[in-house]
Amino acid sequence: MAAERPIKSSDFTVTSVPAFWPMALAASLMKRGAELYVKNLKFVEEEIKINAELRPNLATANTVRLDLRTMLLRVYGKPAGIPALVVAPYAGHTAMIADYHKGQSLVETLLANGISDVALTDWKPATADMKDLEIDNYLAELVVAIDDLGGRVNLVGLCQGGWAAAMVAARFPRKVQSLVLAGAPIDMDAGNGPIKRMAHEAPIAFYQELVALGGGLMKGKFMLQGWKNMHPEQHYFQKYVDLYEHIDDPAYLEKEEAFESWYENPIDLPGRWYLQAITQLFKENRLAKGTFIGLGRRLDLKDITCPVYLLAGEADDITTKEQVFDADKYLGTSADRVVKKLVPGGHIGLFMGSRTLREAWPAIARWICGNQVSPNDSHTA
C-alpha cells in the first residue's frame, strides 16, 4: 500500500475554508459590480457620442462640382457617356442616405455595376435667409446641375427626391434619358399609409404653426420627432436595449454610429417650400392630377416618355408601394418601357439596406446602362 502523502498548507486556498466563503462571494460581487460600472459608463459615453458628437459623412471619395444656394453637386467616378444624377431626398436628412457606408452605399453600387459617372445632390440645410424659397427654386437649381453635367442625365430619384425628379422629367423631357423612382410618392392619394393619413387629417394650420415655431423654417428636429413617434417602442426603448447589450461589440458600434450619425442629425427645410409640398402635393395631389405649376408651366406626367423604373418596399410605411407603382397610370411612357420592382423591407432599406443594394440595385444599374440611346430617339421627344 502506497504511503500517504503528508498534507501541506499549500493544499488549501483561502476560499476553500468555509469561514472565508462569504468574503469570496463579496469579492466576486465587487468584481461584477466593477464590470457593470464600466459597461454602464461605456454605454453613457456612447450615447453622448451618438447624440451630440457624430456628424454625417459621405462614404465615397467625391468632388464638389457646383456650390449652389440649395445644394452641393458632388460627382463620383469619371465622365463617360450620360451620367446618373441621384436626386437625394430633401425631407429632413442629408444625402448620406445615398452614400451611407463603405460596402453599403447606393453610389458605390452604381459605380460598381457599369455606371462610371455618378452625381449626387447634397442638399444644404435651410438657413433663416432661405425660409421663403419655394419648390421652383430647387427645381431651377436641379436643372442648372443637369445642364452643367452636359444637359442630359439618367435621373435616380429617391423618396421626396423622386417627385422632384419627375417634375424635371415632365418639364424638360429631353434632359432625361431614363428615370428611376425609388420609394418616391407620385400619386399621393394612393394606398393608405400613415403619411397620407397624417397629411389629410391634420389641418394646414398645424403645419403652419410648426413653421412659425421654427422662425419660418420647418425644423429638422420637429420632423425627427414625428418619425420616431411612428415607431416609439423602437426609438425610445428597444434601440437603447440593443446598444447596451452590444456595447462591447466594435462591429455593432461601428454600424450603429454610422446610422445614427445620419439619423440623429436632421436638417432644416424652408417653411414656404415645406408648406407648398404639404398643401399642393400631399393634400391636393396636384402632381398626379396634372395641375401643379412648375417653373412657369403646368406639369403633365404624360410628357414623361423615357424608360422608367419603379422601385418600392413591401413593408414601406413612409411611401407605400401604391404611391410608387400608381405612377404608371399617369406617365406617357409605354407600358413595355416601365419596370416595377417590389422588394422586401421598409423605406430606408430601399436606399441603404445591404440586401436591396446587393439584390436590386445592380440590376437597376444595368437597366440604366441598357437605356443609353441617342437623344434623338423618338421616345424621348
Secondary structure, 3 states (H helix, E strand, C coil): CCCCCCCCHHHCCHHHCHHHHHHHHHHHHHHHHHHHHHHHHHHHHHHHHHHHHCCCCCCCCCEEEEECCCEEEEEEECCCCCCEEEECCCCCCCHHHHCCECCECHHHHHHHCCCCEEEEEEECCCCHHHCCCCHHHHHHHHHHHHHHCCCCEEEEEECHHHHHHHHHHHHCHHHEEEEEEECCCCCCCCCCCHHHHHHHHCCHHHHHHHHHHCCCEECHHHHHHHHHHHCHHHHHHHHHHHHHHCCCCHHHHHHHHHHHHHHCCCCCEEHHHHHHHHHHHHHCCHHHHCCCEECCEECCHHHCCCCEEEEEECCCCCCCHHHHHHHHHCCCCCHHHEEEEEECCCCCHHHHCHHHHHHCHHHHHHHHHHCCCCCCCHHHC
